[in-house]
Amino acid sequence: MSKRKKQKGRSSTSVADPTPQAAAPIRVVATPKVAERRTTATVDRSAAPLVFGPDTYRWLGGGFLLVVVGFLFMIGGRGDDPTVFDEDVIYSFRRITLAPLIILSGLGVVVYAIFKK
């Protein structure tokens, strides 16, 4: 036998050998955590509080109503004769100015209602 094979065969527990040899790596196996199951009997969804109060929902409803009224103001203007283009009906104050102002005010009321809380 060669010297290397003899050195491999020596035990590492000898007192004369000052260099400690590395220990075998320890294997750690993780165990999965089991989540607790919730039953529907413990969670009562009907008792959950609303995000906003009733006053806020009234403001939101009013804002949406203003938006719908603004869009209704933009509808219409159909003339008697479809071949005739009537600028006074299409470009009226109600459609060009009033309806967009009402829509924007409705959106402003909705934003106010959300930030009011």
N, C-alpha and C positions, 0 to 999 in steps of 0.2 A: 504494500500500500504506500501511496505517496503521503507526503506531509500534510497536504491540504485535506485529504480524506480523513486523516487521523484527527486534524483539528476540528472538522465538522462533527465528528463522532463524539467529541468531548462534551460533557454536560456543562450547562451554563450556571450551575449552582455551586461551582467550586469557589472556595474562599480566596484562592490565590488570584483569580481573575478580577481585576478592579473595574472593568467596564460592564455595567449591567446591560442585559439584552432587553429589547422591547417586548412588552407583554402582548399577548394576542388581543386584537381589537374586540371590544365588547359590542355585541349587537343589541340595539334597543328597538323593539317593535312597538309602534304606536297603536294604541287601541282607539277605535272611533268612539266619539261621544254620542250618546243616544239622546236625541232631543225629546223633550217632554211633549206629549201629545195633548192638544187642547180639544176639548169636546165643544160642540156647539151649545151645550147646555150652560157652560160657564160664561160664555160671551153673549151678552145681551145687547144687540145692535140697536134696538129700539130706544134704549136709554142713553145712547151716545148724544152728547150735546152738539148743536149745530155750530158751524164755523162762525157765522155771523148772527147777530140778533135780528129780531123781526123788523126793526126800524131800517136796518141796512138792506134787507130784502125789499122793503117798500121803495127805497131809493133806487135800487137796481131795476125794479120793475118799471118805475117811472122813466128811467134813462132808456131802457129798451123800448118803451112806448114812444118816446120822443124820436128815436131812430126810425121806428116803423112809420110814424107820421111823416117824417122827412122824406122817406122813400115814396110814400103815397103821394106827396106833393109833386114828385118828379114824374109820376105816371100821367098818362092822358095826352090830350092835345091832338087827337085824331080829327082831321077835318072831314067835311062832307065829301069832297072830291079827292081821291087818293093821288091824282096826277098833279095837284096844285100844292106848291111848297109855300106855307104861310110862316114867315119869319116871326111874326108877332106872337104866334102861339108857341112855337118851339123855343124861342129865345126870350121867353117872358121872365119878368122879375121873380115870379113864383118858382120857376124851375132853376134858374141860373143863380139866384142869390138866396132866396128864402129857404128852400129845401136843404141846400148844403149847410146853412147856418143852424138849422134845426137838428140836422144829423150830428154836427159837431157838438152842439150843446148837449144832445143826448149822450154822446160818448163821454163828454166832460162830467155829466152827472154820474155815469157808471164808474168812472175813475174816482170821483169824489166818494162814492158809496163804498168802494173797496178800501180806500185809504182812510176813511172816517174812523174806523175802529182803532 
